[in-house]
Amino acid sequence: MEYKTNDISLGDSSLFKLAIGKRKTKKELLSLPQGDIPIISARLDIPFGFVSGQSYVCIDSKAVLWNIDSSRWDTKVLERQYKFIPTDHCGYMEILRTDLIPDYIAYKLYEYGLRIGFKHEYRASLANIKEVSIPVPVDRKGNFDVSKQTELAKRYQLCVKARNELLNTVDELSGRRITIATKSEMAHISYYVCTSKRKQGGRDRP
C-alpha cells in the first residue's frame, strides 16, 4: 500500500539530540569497579563490560544507538531510562518528539547505513550521521503517521530477531571443533558400518 512521506534530517536539533561516548580501553575497564551498568561499544548486542560508580547516560525516552568503526554496521533501540555508558565507538540519539517512533528511525538509519556503506572506511561519525535524511510516513494532514511507522518498524524488529538468532548460531559454531573426513576415511567408515551390520544379523561373509 502506498503512503506519503516527508524527509527529515537527523541533523535537525529540534527533532534529535545526537552524541558519541568517550574512549574506553580494556586496560581502563579492568581497573574500574565491576557492577551492572553496561559499557556499549562497537558491538551493540554484546556489552564491552559492566561497571559501577561511573557517570552514565539515561534517557527518558527510548534511545537509538549506532556503531562506529565496525566491520558490521548496526543500530539498536534501548528501552526508556536504560542506564548505559557509550564508548567512542557508539553513537546515541535522543528523539525529541513523541510522534517519531524510535524503532522506525533505527530501522531507516540501519537501511541507509547498509546502502551507503558505513564501516571502517566510511565512519558513521556525528558529522556524517547529521547528513542523513530519513523518509517518515505522514497522514493526510501532513502529520507524522505514528501507526504507519509502527507497522513498518515491526518488519525491522523481525529482521533483527532473525539476524541475532543467526549470529548466535554462528558464534556457537565458531567455538566448536569440526572434523571433516577425507574420501578414504569415509570409505573406511562405510566398510566398517556395513560389516558390523552383517555380524549383528548373523550373515558375516568374507
N, C-alpha and C positions, 0 to 999 in steps of 0.2 A: 504494500500500500504506500502510495506516495505521500510525502508530507513536506511542508515548508521548513526551511532552516534560516537562521541568521548566524553569520560568522562572528565569533567573539575572540579577542586576543587574550592569551594568558598573561600578557604584559599589562593588561588593564588593571591598575591598582584599585579601582572601585569595585572590582569583582574578585580579585585574587590577591593573596599575600604570599609571596614566594620567598624561600630561604634555603640555604645549604648549611649542613652541620660543620663541625670543626674536626680537624685531623686527630685521629686516634691510632696509635700504633699498638702492636701486640705486646711490646715491652711495657708500655704505659698501662695497658689493660691488666697485666699481671700484678702491677703494683697497686691497683685500685681494690677497695674492699668489695667482696662479692655480694651480690644482692639479687633483686628481682626486676630491676629496670633494664630492659634490653638495649644494647647498643646496635643500631642498624646501619649497615654499610652497603656495599655494592650488591650483596646477596640479600634481597629484601625478604625472602622467605626463611632465611636462617640467620638469627642474630649473631653478631660478631662476638658477643659476650653479654654477661649480666652483672650489673654493679649496683651499688647503693651509695648514698651520700654525695651524689653529683647533681649538678643542675641539669634539668631535663626539659623537654618540650611536652606540653599538654594542651591540646586544642579542644575547645568546647564542642566544635562540630567535627564531623569526620574529616580526617586528613588524607590527602593524596600524596603518595611518595613516588619518586622515580630514582633510578640509579644512574650513576655517573662513572665513566671509565670502566665499563664492564663489557665483556665479550657477549653477554646475554642481556639485551635490553629488556627492562621490566618496569611495570608500575604496580602499585598496591594501594588499597584503601584501608586505613586504620579506623577503628571504632571511635566514637566520641570519648573525649577525655582519656585517651590512651597515653600513658606515660612512656616516652622513649627518648633515647639520645642518638641523634643522627651524626654520622661522620661526614667528612668532606666528600665522600663517595655516595652520599644520599641527599637528594633534594626533597623538600616537602612543601606542600601547598595548603593554605587555609582558604576555603571558599567563603566569600563574604555575603553570599545571598542564598536564601533557603530554596529558591526555585531553580537552582543549578545543582544537579544531583552528582555527588562525588563519584559514584560508581560509573556514571556515564562519562564524566570528564576523564577519569582514569582510563576508561576503555578507548576513548578517542585519542588521548595522548599516546597510549600504547600503540594504537594503529598508525598514528602519524610517525612515531619513532621507528617502527618497523619499515615503513615506506621510505623514509628519508635516510635511515641507516645510522641511528645513534649507537655509538660504540667507542672503543678506544680512540680511533682515528678522528671521529667527529663527536665531540663530547656534548652531552646534554647539560651544558653549563647554564647558569642563570640567564646569561645574555641570549643563548640560543633558544631556551625554553620561552623566554618572553617574546620571541618572534613567531611562536606557534599560534595559529588560528584554528579554532575548532567550530564546526557547524553544529548549532544547537536547534533542535526542533522548536517551532513556535506554533501557537494556536491561531485561530482566525483573527484575533485581536492583536496579534504580534507579540504576545507574552510568551515567555519560556514555557514550553509544554512539559510539565512535570511527569505526567503519566506516560508520554511517549519516551522520554528519557529513561524512565524506569524500565519500560518494556525492552528497549534496546540494550540497557545495561545488563539485563538478565542473560543475554546471549554471551556477553563478556564474562560474566560470572561462571557460566557453564564451561566456557573455554578455559578459564583459569583453573577450575577444579580438575578438568581432564588433563591439562598440562602438568599440574602439580602431581597428580597421581602417576603420570608417565615419568616425570623427573625422579620421583621417589623410587620407582621401579628400577630406573637406570642406576641410581645411587646404590641400591641394594645389590644389583648385579655386578657393579664395579668392584664391590668388596668381596666377591666370591671368586674362587679359583675354578676355572673351567678348563677341562682337558678334552682335547679333540683327538680322536684316534685316527691313525693312518689307515689306508686301504688294507694293508697286510694285517694290521691289528684287528680290523673289523672282520676280515675273513677268518682269522683265528677264533674270534669270539663266536661267530656264526657256526663254525665247525663244532666248538665246544658245546654250544646250546643244543645243536642237533643230536650229537652223540649222547648227551645227558638224557634227552627225551627218550632215545631208543632204549637206554639202560633201564629207565624207570618203567617203560612199557614191556620189558622182557623180550625186546627184539634187538638185542645187541649183536650186530653182524659186522664183520670187517668191511 
